[in-house]
């Protein structure tokens, strides 16, 4: 394992191809940037931004390219065409046979197990005629289109995956569960409630539209509120700059570990995902285990912050926080923890520290965080150079990417759960789900500066520069293999943002001891997995720096799941790499740059 990063680095430094004297000299791309052509480029960007508004930020050329690849190859694949025609005939015959149960509901076939179980059609009412026939027809149509868009000889895997996703999205739009007249549960509720469910649904829709426009505040008192029942762990803001507030939490034990914990959350959402309610706050849990905890609270950037880049986030967010935490606690080292994008940023900072001989990290922990983006989940369907360019043109107008634009993209990736299911529940059944803390946090999104998001998408997501040795900090390349502190990495089983196999690649790239944890749940709920949470389980194993590499499937096979929360294992891991207990440090400095400014959760988290 110890030699792996070196080989990766060598592959990144390929020599440039030799120049032949007969080579045609083409105009330099820099000609686009000349003052003469600048107005024309600006006009193009404005046009592209208008297109982005109409397509919710998705590049039409991405889909057009995939469709052309698929359609061209399907047109010259007679075997695939015959197979699809045969399958269509079989499906039609199956549905026709099911429809022969007209007037004889008891004879109608039970379609609940005809295909893979689908939660949309799991209710008892869906097993009766004609709803069982409609649900079966839809599921067969969905499966047919997946077959049609997949396995076409010659189509690139990326285009095949995108076409399958789009076909599934369009087929689900016409699902019988999405319409009041064909949804068995809605019809039953309408008859039982004499239509009052639809009346409530119209009211709910009206309220949501008003709230969406921002012309009126949400009706009624808010169930969850930051500082009242969210982000309530006691603490002080002990440092503030133009990008972050640093919060230090008050000790709850008589003695603490000398090495503090610094948590770097993602800036795409507010930090309090790790300090939700009192019973499921990772911050409060770690404080109760005898650790001094600091956390970064990011500013919600506006148009004036458009030029903030990844280096600003590293320097102002991570490095200045490390300086502050160590100055306040007078400790020589600290435990750094990064979540999601915050973990990616922490890996950059830790790699640069390792390169430069900065040994102030006692450990580095990465929660659902990626350093290699080649397996970055469903988002890879859309991200290519055309899409990134469109996003850049869209951000150029305001200087940032709005939360609405990000939320819409994520919703498309899980349309059944995030678009259609809530619409049916709220507007057709006329019900409102009980609010809970994670939902409140999820609705509290933030903006992202244009320069930072462009650099993230191009350098990390699109070009994979960090994993392949091309990412530069202060003019010099960094490598994940330069991280010398022991690593604790957490992946979640159902993560659609950072698939656990992608998170697992830390073991391939790192050149130090790595403890990997695979926990149940998704990208957020898997991390917020407090002790006592019913149904939770996790797997954990350590790989020494000199051990041979095991691929994810082998690791999964060798490590059995155990019930409970990974938090307890994390606290034990941190304690084993910490010094003996001592008296708690002061809350901030008595004066100067690290003097306590205000109570947690501070002011930046309140920015809208």
C-alpha positions, 0 to 999 in steps of 0.5 A: 500500500505504501508504494501506491501513491507514488505510482499515482503521482508518476502517472500524473506527470506524463511528458508532453508529446513531441512537437512535429515540424509539420504540425498545423499551428492553431490560434491560441485559445487565449485570443478569446480573452483579448479586449476586442473579443471580450464583449462577444464572449460576454454576450455568449455567457449571457445567452448561456445563462438564459438557457441555464434558467430555462433548463434548471442549470442542466446543459442541453448538450449533455443530453443531446450528446448522450441521445445521439450516441444511443440513437445512432447505435440503436439504429444499426443494432437489429438484434437489439431492436428485435429483442425490444420488440419481442419484450414489448409484445410479451409485456403487452400480452401480460397486461392484456391477460391481467385486464381480463379480470374485468368484473372479476376482481378476485381473479385479477392477478396480484402484481405486487411481486411481479417485478421488484417491489415498489413502495409506491404500489405496496398498499392493499388497494393497489392489489385490486383491479384495475389498479394492479393492472395499471401499476404492473403496466407502469413497472413493465414500461419502466423496465422496458425503457431501462432495457432499451437504453442499456446494453446497446452495442457501442454506446459509452457507459456514461451516455448509457447511464444518463439515458437510463436515468432520463428514461426512468425520470420521464417514465416515472412522470407518467406513473399512475400514482402521480394522478388523483384519478389513477392513484388507489390511495388518493381515491380511497381517501377522497371517498372516505373524507368526502373530498376534504383531502383535496381541499387541504391539498389545495391549501397546502399548495397555496401556502407552499407557493407563497412561501416559495415566492418569499412574499409572506412568512410561513404560516404558524409558529416554526417548530424548529429554530436555530438557537432555540431547539437547533444548534443549542450546545453551549459555547462561544464564538472565539474567532471571526474573519470574513468567511467563518466564525469559529465556535468553541464548546463549553466543557461538560466534564471535569477533565478533558483530552489535551488535544482539541477536536476541530470540525470542518463541515460542508459549506453547502449547508449550515454547520449544525447538521452536526449539532442538531437537537440535544439527543442527536448532536455529534458535537454534544456527544464528543464534548460529553466524552471529554473532548474540547470541540471547535467547529467552523460556521461558514458565512453565507456568501453573497455577490460581494464574495464572488472571487473567494476561491478554494484557497481562501476556504483552505486558508481562512476556513481550515488553517486559521481555525487550526491556529486559533484552536491550538492557541486557545488550548495551548496544545501542540496538536489537534484532531481534525474532522471534515464532513462532506465538502469540508472533508475534501477541503480538510484533505487538501489542507492536511496534504499541504501540511504533510508536504510542508512538514507541519505536524500539528495534526494528531489525526484526520477524520473524513465523514462521507468525504471524497478525495477521488471523484471518479465514482462520485455517484449519480452527479457524475451523470451530468458533470462534464465540461459543457455542464460546468461551463453552463454553471459558470455562466449562470453564476457569472450573473449573480456571483454565486450559485443559489441554494434553489439551483442546488436543491433542484439538481439534487431533487432530480436525482431522487425524484421519486422520493424528493418530488413525487412522493411529497407532492402526492402526500401534501397535495393529493392526500392533503397531509403534512408530515411532522417536522423534524430537525434534519428536515429543518436543517435540510431546508436551510441551504446556503449559497456558493461563491462563483470562483470557489464552486468553479474551481471545485467542479473543474479541479476536483470533480471534473479533472480529479486533480487531487487524487491524481497529483495535479492539485496545487497549494501555494504553487506546489503540488500536493498528494493525499499520500503526504498525510502522515496523521492516522486517518478515520474515514466513514462511508454510508451504505445508501449515500447518493452524494458520496458513495461509500466505495468512493469514500473507501478510496482513501485506503488506496491513496493514503500512506498512513494507518486508515480506519474505515467505517461503513455505517447504515443510512444515507449521506446525512442520516448515516452520519447523524447516527447517535447511540440508541438510534434504532436499527443502526449498524456499522462495520469497522476495521483498521488497515495499517500503512504497510498492509496490502490493499483490499478492494471494497467487496473484499473489505465488506466480506471480511468485516461483519456488521455490528449493531449500534452507533459508529460514534462510540467507536469514533470516540474510542479511536480518538481517545486512544490517540490522545494524551492523558486527561487534564483540566479544561482550557479557557473559553477563548483567550482573555484578549486579542484575536481569540477573545470570546465574541458572543454565545454560540451559535453565532451570527453567520449561521443566521444569515439567509 
